[in-house]
Amino acid sequence: MVDPHIRQGFFRDKNRAFWMLQGGGWFAYLMLRALSGLANSMGLNFVVPAIIVTATGFSITLLLSAAYRRLIAVKPIWTWTLTAMLLIGASGLFSVLEVWAHATFYQPGWQPKGVQFFGAILLDFAVLGAWTALYYGINYYLLLAEQSARMVNMAAQANSAQLEMLRYQLNPHFLFNTLNSISTLVLLKQTERANAMLSRLASFLRYSLVGEREGLATVAQEAEALKLYLDIERTRFEARLRTRFDIAPDVMEARLPSLLLQPIIENAIKYAVTPAEDGADILVDARRMGDRLVITIADTGPGLGAVPAEASGTNVGMANIRERLAQSYGADHRFKLADNEPHGLIVLIDIPYQTDNPAQPVANPVAVPQLAPQV
């Protein structure tokens, strides 16, 4: 993949760019030599050898470009050694032909000696050296830009793949628990409840498997997925599982990693609802605070102190959430667990407020909501 700025710029067609630079550069060289000769009263006869010299340089650099295209792909030691050798040989040939053109068309019989001939070689070496430096500079720049673009693309693909992997790690864990519950209902011959649970499971899996490729969903979509999940669990717990959603209307279109909240609800059911004879309440609260989306999930269970240590960050669910938030937002997020008042556990997620509509105005900051469930 080529960098978009290169693809749309002068080097979009490398062959065309080469011929434009080659032709333009040597035409400028011809004008410089011709005008310099005229300015020094060398007459129009000087223009003829200038044209021949320019054509010679043009042809030699075409041969050099054919060699450099192969040398640029070999080891650097061979690239620079062979380039130096070619450059010295080309400079000698260029100087011989330049002297011949000058002696034939401008000053018949003239033959440079000693310093004169050495000066001609140095001048031609400088011209071809500058051309060589420009050739390698442009091509190395293009190669570096293409390599950088490929690395950025590979990093984006790796990040996307990791997010997808983290996302789909949730499904087997949840699926095992649900299928175990359905198996129990079947053994108890509670066919209608088992069928209802299977139907809701199918709807939930359809959402989780046919999600958006970038792994994001709106708060509204996540809320619907959570309600499907809770309906599945309510088949098991019935009145012991009491839930309430308090989601502000202005955050319904806010985006967050899909299936991010389901493991938190799963932990609340596991540690708050399951062990309590009368169950527990679960509150899902989402609202906007300035340019932040703040989501809290609170329960009326035993609280953080009664939850095993692995539930606070080392098991698959919570560790998965931490990883997905880090992948999606870097350090620009908060994920905290704390005791709820008067009792229970509260989980806070604070992430940037993002929607598909970047022009949406930022609301004025509001106070932090009371997080204790009131059902």
Beta strands, then each sheet from edge to edge (+ up, - down):
strand 1: 216-218
strand 2: 241-247
strand 3: 255-257
strand 4: 280-289
strand 5: 292-299
strand 6: 334-339
strand 7: 345-352
sheet 1: 1+ 3-
sheet 2: 2+ 4+ 5- 7+ 6-
end
